[in-house]
Structures are given as structure tokens and as C-alpha cells.
Amino acid sequence: MIRLLPAVLALSIALFAQEFTDLKFDRLSQGYRFTEGPAWCKDGYLIFSDTPSDRLLKWTPGSPVEVLRSDAHGPAGNAFDAQGRLYTCETRTRRVTRTDKSGKIGVLAERWEGKRLNAPNGIVVAKNGSVYFTDPAFGEQSDHRELDFYGVYHIPPKGAMELVAKFTGRPHGITFSPNGRILYVADADAKNVRAFDLDKNGEASNDRVLVPKTLGIPTGIAVDDKGNLWVAGGNIGIYNPEGKRLHTIEMHDPVSACAFGEADMKSLFLTVRGVVMRARHGGD
């Protein structure tokens, strides 16, 4: 069951929010233990994780879902770069990997100042090749931490990995503004979304809270072509670039992550417990 609840805002915003009410939801695949990390590849397919089953899966429109990789070490967030290479956060090996087009896997990050990462979770790749990822820890992961903080990191195209920020809460979802100049990070414990300005070299500054209080625990973020933030926090809260809530999509089951994709980048892919869904406007 999916119910659409209009946000109680000014009339102009309420009218603007009507474009969010005609979404059509399709169930693409189901029967998984817990899905995470949807990421669309420009080559025309979706990657997502079934984290407890250690599998990366691939959905191509018109074809059944196939297993891209088994024994994937508790995969969580995924992302693609401009070359179509796949980046994956592995929660069990506590590292970030990159898979090239031939299938060769390389490790990009697994330690900070000699200590093992907590459990990388969310990841994005900029057009220039800069990689940003979050490093929280949940459940048993928290019992084996070597770092005394939760971090957000930057791997530049050249040079050593950098620490963007230390969080007292656990950073989770991460994404960019459409122009790539703002980095958004969801704080699962503080239930907010923080923003960082990025310069031409990918250096982050001006850390600030953009959305002071999300609906539920924010676990994933996607940004549409207008700069609106779609925040998965059980339900889906939609916020404008200034952090004002425009609309709420109430879901029967909690959404763990979301990502835009397909040729026009207007399909919203959702991982919802053991299900993968797609949302599009009814007229599309």
C-alpha cells in the first residue's frame, strides 16, 4: 500500500507538490533478504545489493534479474563513474572497491591512519572522478570498531584519501546537487541532512545542516534534475534545495535507499526491504 500525503505548506508550494502525486509504482523484483544501494549505469542497467546474502544483482529492462557477483562481502551502497566502473561499499570487509569493465576488482579504501574503516555504506562519484563515501557502523559492526568516530571521506582522482568530516552520529546516504557543487550527507542518528560546498578540486567546506529534522531515520538520498532531495527515511520526504519539505510519500514498508535512472534519469528506483521498485510519473 502506498499513500501520498501532501505537505502542509504555502499554496504555491502545495501546487508545486502536485507533480509528486501522480507517481506510478512498479515492483521490479522481490524475494531478497534486504535490498540496498541501487545505482543506474549509463550502459542501461541497474545494480543493487542484497546485503545479508552477500550478493550484487543486476536488472536490465526487459530481462530477469541476474546475479552480478556472489560472495560480495555484505555490499551496501553502489555507484558508477563516467567510465561505467562500479564502486561498492563492502560492510563485512570494511572497504571500498572498484570493479572495472572487465570485472577486475581493486580496493580503493580500507584504512584511515592505519586503522580499519568502520563499515562503508553510502557512495557517490563525481564527474571528475572524485569519490565520496560514508563510514558508519551498525549492529555487530559497532563492536569491532578501530576508529573512535564516524566519517565521510573523499578519494580524489590523484593523491591520498582525505577526511571530509567526523560525525558523532552515523552518516548514511550521500549524493550531489545537479551541478556537483554541493555534497549532501544524511545523518541517521541526528535525523538530519548536512550539506558541504565543493570546490573545483573536490575539497569540501562550509559544513551546515540543510534539513534539520527528517521524517524518520534518513538512510538514502537522491537528487532530481531540479535539485530537490528525495530522502529515504522509511517513507520518502521530498525537500527543495533550501531544505524545505515539499511533499511526503508514505510507504507501507520502509525504503532503505533510492536512485534516479534510465535514459531520461527520471525513474526513481527504490530498495524496500526484500523488494526493488520503480516510480515514474503516470503520464511517462
C-alpha positions as CSV (number, residue, x, y, z in Angstrom):
1,M,0.0,0.0,0.0
2,I,1.3,3.5,-0.9
3,R,-0.4,6.6,0.3
4,L,0.5,10.1,-0.9
5,L,0.3,12.8,1.7
6,P,0.6,16.4,0.6
7,A,2.8,18.6,2.7
8,V,1.1,21.4,4.6
9,L,2.9,24.4,3.1
10,A,2.1,27.7,1.4
11,L,-0.3,27.5,-1.5
12,S,2.4,28.0,-4.2
13,I,4.4,25.1,-2.7
14,A,1.3,22.9,-2.4
15,L,0.6,23.4,-6.1
16,F,4.2,22.7,-7.0
17,A,3.9,19.5,-4.9
18,Q,1.1,18.2,-7.1
19,E,3.6,16.9,-9.6
20,F,4.7,14.4,-7.0
21,T,1.2,12.9,-6.6
22,D,0.9,11.1,-9.9
23,L,3.8,8.7,-9.5
24,K,3.1,5.1,-10.6
25,F,5.0,2.4,-8.7
26,D,6.1,-0.9,-10.3
27,R,7.5,-3.9,-8.4
28,L,10.6,-4.9,-10.5
29,S,11.8,-7.8,-8.4
30,Q,11.3,-9.4,-5.0
31,G,12.3,-12.3,-2.7
32,Y,15.5,-10.8,-1.3
33,R,16.6,-10.6,2.4
34,F,17.4,-6.9,2.5
35,T,18.0,-4.7,-0.5
36,E,20.3,-1.6,-0.6
37,G,22.4,0.5,-2.9
38,P,20.5,1.0,-6.2
39,A,22.7,2.6,-8.8
40,W,22.0,3.1,-12.5
41,C,24.7,2.5,-15.1
42,K,24.7,4.6,-18.3
43,D,25.0,1.4,-20.2
44,G,21.4,0.7,-19.4
45,Y,21.1,-1.4,-16.3
46,L,20.5,-1.2,-12.5
47,I,22.8,-2.6,-9.8
48,F,21.5,-3.2,-6.3
49,S,22.7,-5.1,-3.2
50,D,21.1,-7.9,-1.3
51,T,23.3,-7.2,1.7
52,P,22.7,-10.2,4.1
53,S,23.0,-12.6,1.2
54,D,26.4,-11.1,0.0
55,R,25.1,-10.6,-3.5
56,L,25.3,-7.8,-6.1
57,L,22.4,-8.1,-8.6
58,K,21.7,-6.6,-12.0
59,W,18.4,-5.7,-13.6
60,T,18.2,-4.8,-17.3
61,P,14.8,-3.6,-18.6
62,G,13.1,-6.4,-20.3
63,S,15.3,-9.1,-18.7
64,P,15.2,-11.1,-15.5
65,V,17.4,-10.1,-12.6
66,E,20.8,-11.8,-12.7
67,V,23.5,-12.2,-10.1
68,L,26.4,-10.0,-10.9
69,R,28.5,-11.2,-8.0
70,S,28.1,-13.6,-5.2
71,D,30.4,-13.5,-2.1
72,A,30.3,-9.7,-2.4
73,H,31.2,-9.2,1.3
74,G,28.0,-7.6,2.6
75,P,27.6,-5.0,-0.2
76,A,25.7,-1.8,0.7
77,G,26.0,1.4,-1.4
78,N,26.9,1.3,-5.1
79,A,27.8,4.0,-7.7
80,F,29.2,4.3,-11.2
81,D,31.7,6.7,-12.6
82,A,31.7,8.3,-16.1
83,Q,33.6,5.3,-17.5
84,G,31.0,2.8,-16.2
85,R,33.1,1.4,-13.5
86,L,31.3,0.1,-10.4
87,Y,32.1,1.3,-6.9
88,T,30.8,-0.7,-3.9
89,C,30.9,-0.3,-0.2
90,E,31.6,-3.7,1.5
91,T,30.4,-3.7,5.0
92,R,31.9,-7.1,6.1
93,T,35.4,-6.5,4.7
94,R,35.1,-2.8,5.8
95,R,36.4,-1.4,2.5
96,V,35.5,0.3,-0.8
97,T,36.2,-1.5,-4.0
98,R,36.1,-0.6,-7.7
99,T,35.2,-3.1,-10.4
100,D,36.3,-2.2,-14.0
101,K,34.5,-3.1,-17.2
102,S,36.4,-6.4,-17.4
103,G,35.3,-7.5,-13.9
104,K,38.6,-6.9,-12.2
105,I,38.2,-5.7,-8.6
106,G,40.5,-3.3,-6.9
107,V,40.5,-2.0,-3.3
108,L,40.3,1.8,-3.1
109,A,40.0,2.3,0.7
110,E,40.1,0.1,3.8
111,R,42.1,2.1,6.4
112,W,42.4,5.6,7.8
113,E,45.6,6.5,9.5
114,G,46.4,2.8,9.9
115,K,43.1,1.8,11.4
116,R,40.4,-0.2,9.6
117,L,37.3,1.6,8.5
118,N,34.1,1.0,10.4
119,A,31.8,-0.2,7.6
120,P,31.5,1.9,4.4
121,N,27.9,2.4,3.5
122,G,26.9,5.2,1.0
123,I,29.0,6.2,-2.0
124,V,28.9,8.7,-4.9
125,V,31.3,9.5,-7.7
126,A,31.7,13.0,-9.3
127,K,32.2,13.6,-13.0
128,N,35.8,14.4,-12.4
129,G,36.3,11.0,-10.7
130,S,36.3,12.2,-7.1
131,V,34.8,9.5,-4.8
132,Y,32.9,10.3,-1.6
133,F,31.7,7.7,0.9
134,T,30.2,7.5,4.4
135,D,31.6,5.2,7.1
136,P,29.1,4.4,9.9
137,A,28.7,1.2,11.8
138,F,25.5,-0.7,12.7
139,G,24.8,-3.7,14.9
140,E,27.8,-6.1,15.2
141,Q,29.9,-3.7,13.2
142,S,30.0,-1.3,16.2
143,D,31.6,-4.0,18.3
144,H,34.7,-4.2,16.2
145,R,35.5,-0.5,15.5
146,E,39.1,0.7,15.5
147,L,38.2,4.3,14.8
148,D,36.6,6.4,17.5
149,F,34.4,8.4,15.1
150,Y,32.1,8.0,12.1
151,G,33.5,9.6,9.0
152,V,32.8,11.0,5.5
153,Y,35.8,10.6,3.1
154,H,37.0,11.9,-0.2
155,I,39.2,9.8,-2.6
156,P,40.5,12.3,-5.2
157,P,41.4,11.1,-8.7
158,K,45.0,11.6,-7.7
159,G,46.5,11.7,-4.3
160,A,45.7,10.2,-0.9
161,M,42.3,9.8,0.7
162,E,41.0,12.7,2.7
163,L,38.7,13.0,5.7
164,V,35.8,15.4,4.9
165,A,34.1,15.3,8.3
166,K,33.9,13.5,11.6
167,F,30.3,12.7,12.7
168,T,29.2,12.0,16.2
169,G,26.1,10.4,14.6
170,R,26.3,7.8,11.8
171,P,26.4,9.2,8.3
172,H,24.5,7.1,5.8
173,G,23.1,8.3,2.4
174,I,25.2,10.6,0.3
175,T,24.7,12.4,-3.0
176,F,25.5,15.6,-5.1
177,S,23.5,18.6,-6.2
178,P,22.8,18.6,-10.0
179,N,25.8,20.9,-10.7
180,G,28.1,18.8,-8.4
181,R,29.0,21.7,-6.2
182,I,27.2,20.6,-3.1
183,L,27.6,17.3,-1.3
184,Y,24.6,16.1,0.8
185,V,25.0,13.6,3.7
186,A,22.3,12.1,5.8
187,D,23.0,11.7,9.5
188,A,21.0,8.6,10.6
189,D,21.3,9.4,14.3
190,A,20.7,13.2,14.3
191,K,17.9,12.6,11.7
192,N,19.1,15.5,9.5
193,V,20.8,16.2,6.2
194,R,24.0,18.1,6.1
195,A,25.5,20.0,3.1
196,F,29.1,20.8,2.1
197,D,30.3,23.1,-0.6
198,L,32.8,21.5,-3.0
199,D,35.4,23.5,-4.9
200,K,36.9,22.6,-8.3
201,N,39.3,20.2,-6.7
202,G,36.6,18.4,-4.7
203,E,37.7,20.0,-1.4
204,A,34.7,20.3,1.0
205,S,33.9,23.4,3.1
206,N,31.0,25.2,4.8
207,D,29.6,22.2,6.7
208,R,25.9,23.0,7.6
209,V,22.6,21.4,8.4
210,L,20.3,21.8,5.4
211,V,17.3,19.7,6.7
212,P,17.2,20.0,10.5
213,K,14.7,17.1,11.0
214,T,13.8,14.4,8.5
215,L,10.8,12.2,8.6
216,G,12.2,9.0,10.2
217,I,15.8,7.8,10.0
218,P,17.4,9.1,6.8
219,T,19.1,6.2,5.1
220,G,19.4,7.2,1.4
221,I,19.3,10.4,-0.7
222,A,18.7,11.0,-4.4
223,V,18.5,14.4,-6.1
224,D,16.3,15.1,-9.2
225,D,17.2,17.5,-12.1
226,K,15.5,20.4,-10.3
227,G,17.8,20.0,-7.2
228,N,15.1,18.5,-5.0
229,L,16.3,16.0,-2.4
230,W,14.4,12.7,-2.1
231,V,15.3,11.3,1.3
232,A,14.5,7.7,2.2
233,G,13.7,7.5,5.9
234,G,11.2,4.8,6.0
235,N,8.9,7.0,4.0
236,I,10.2,9.4,1.3
237,G,10.5,13.0,2.2
238,I,11.0,15.5,-0.7
239,Y,12.8,18.7,0.1
240,N,13.7,21.7,-2.1
241,P,17.4,22.9,-2.4
242,E,16.8,25.2,0.6
243,G,15.8,22.2,2.8
244,K,12.1,23.0,2.9
245,R,9.8,19.9,2.8
246,L,7.6,19.9,-0.3
247,H,5.9,16.6,-0.1
248,T,5.8,13.2,1.6
249,I,5.3,9.8,0.0
250,E,4.2,7.4,2.7
251,M,5.3,3.8,2.1
252,H,3.9,0.6,3.5
253,D,7.4,-0.8,4.0
254,P,10.5,1.3,4.8
255,V,12.7,2.4,2.0
256,S,16.4,1.9,2.5
257,A,17.7,3.7,-0.5
258,C,16.8,5.4,-3.7
259,A,18.4,6.5,-7.0
260,F,17.3,8.0,-10.3
261,G,18.0,6.2,-13.5
262,E,17.0,5.1,-17.0
263,A,17.7,7.1,-20.2
264,D,16.0,10.3,-19.0
265,M,17.1,9.9,-15.4
266,K,13.5,10.4,-14.3
267,S,12.8,6.9,-13.0
268,L,13.2,6.6,-9.2
269,F,14.5,3.2,-8.1
270,L,13.7,2.2,-4.6
271,T,15.0,-0.7,-2.4
272,V,12.2,-1.6,0.0
273,R,13.2,-4.5,2.4
274,G,13.3,-7.5,0.1
275,V,11.8,-5.7,-2.9
276,V,13.1,-3.4,-5.7
277,M,10.6,-0.9,-7.1
278,R,10.5,1.8,-9.7
279,A,8.4,5.0,-9.6
280,R,7.6,7.2,-12.6
281,H,5.0,9.8,-13.3
282,G,1.8,8.3,-14.5
283,G,2.0,10.0,-17.9
284,D,5.5,8.9,-18.7
